[in-house]
Amino acid sequence: AAAKPSPVPKRYNTILRDFMAYHHQTTMYPEGHTFADAELLEITPDHIIRYFTMKLYGDGDVIPSGKPLKGSHHTLDYYKKAISSFMPNKQQPWDNAIKKGNPTRAKVVNKFIHRIRELEGDEGSSKKRKSGETPIQAMKSPSSLTTFST
């Protein structure tokens, strides 16, 4: 017997409905609404970037130039994963020449998320991870360490 696919988290469906409502410039789709493959195949990386920009900055037409007003690159990673889970060609990388594949896997989407990460600044950034310093190590100083002897 074939294994049943794991159910998509309910939150993923909410994100997809919100994204599609933004994309179609309409009100939120009702819970349980499903989208035809033809509707999902119309989505391009530009649609996803506009949605991400709107979620972080309140307007899909602005050019991000500062820290996001709402959310972070972690938010975008989650939205990307949620939207991707519904894409008909979810395993296929985006081919910009023929406009086919999974638009969430497009290089331009990943570059956008990386740019947001850079705009967020130092807190929680990859700079700390690259240095090998953990948040706990950053908080410790020699004067704050106490030695106990028995």
N, C-alpha and C positions, 0 to 999 in steps of 0.2 A: 504494500500500500504506500502511495506517495505521501510524504509529510505535508501537512497543511501549512500554508504560508502563515507566518506570524501576523496577527492582526495589527494594522497600522494604528498607532496611538490616536486617541480621540483628538488630542491637541493638534496633531498633524492636520487632521481634516479641517479644524477651525482655521488654521493658518492658510491652508489652501483656499478655503472659502473667502477669507479676507483678501488674499492675493487676487483671486479671480474677480471679486467685487471691485477692487481697485482697478484691475486691468480692463474690465468691462464698463467702468465708470457707473456703477449701479450700487444699490444698497446690499448689505450683507446677505449672502445666500443662506437659506434655512439649514438648520442642522440636518444631516442625513442626505443633503443634496449631493448628487454625483455629477461629474463632468464627463462628457463624451471625449473619446480619444482625439477626435477632430478639434475640439476646443483646446485641449492640452497641447496638441501639436503646433498650434499657432503661436505658442509662447516662445519668445526669443530671449537671449541674455539681456538685451536692452530693457525689456519689460521687467525682468527680475531686478536689475540695478535701479530702475526708477522706483520700484516698490520698496527696495531696501533703503533708498535715499529718503523716501517719504516716511518710512517707519522711524528712521533715526533723526531726521531733521524737520519733519512735519510738512515737507513739500518735495515731490518727486522731481521737480525741475531745477532745484538748486545744485550748485557744484560744491560738494563737501570741502570745507576749508578749515574746520575747527573740530573740537571734540563734539561727538554726537550729543544732541539734546536729550535723547531717549535711547537707551540700549547701548550695545557695544558690538565689537566684532563677534563675541560669543553669541549674541542674539542673532546675528546674520548667519552664523554657522548653523544654528538651530533651524532658522527659517529655510535655509538652503536644503538641509536634510529633509525637512518636512515636505517641501514642494517637490523635491527630487523623488520622494517615495511614491508619488502619483504619476510620474512621467512615463508615458508608454515605452520610451526607449531609455529607461533609466541607466542601463549598463553601458550605453553607447556614448562615447565622448562627443561633444558638440563639434560639428564640422561647419565652420563659418562659410565655406565656399558654397555648400549646397543647403545651408540652413536646416540641417537635420541633426538629430541626436538629443541628448539631454542638455538643455540650456543651462542648468545649474552647474554643469561640469565645464562650461566654457572658461577659457583662460581669462577673459575680461571680467568675469564674475569673481574669480579667485583673486585677481589683481585688485579689484574694488575692495574686497574684504581685507586684503593686506594693507591697502591704503588707509582704510578706517582704523586698522590696528595701529598704524604709524601716527595717525592724527590723535589717537587716545593718549599718547604720551607715555610716560614711564610706568604708571601704575598698572601692574599686571601685564606688562608688555613682554615681548619675546626677548628684549634686551637683558632682563634679569635671568631668564632661562638660559640664554647663551652664556652668561657669565658663570653659570653654575651655582649662583648664590640663591638660596631658598629664602622665602620671606622670613622664616624663623632666624636664619643666620644673619639676615640684614638687621633684625631687631636687637640681636645680642651685641653687647660691647664688653670688653674685658672688665670694665668696672661694674657691670651688672651681674657678672658671674660670681657666685659664691661657692667657696670650696668647703666641704664638710669633712672633718677628720674624725676618726673614731679612736 
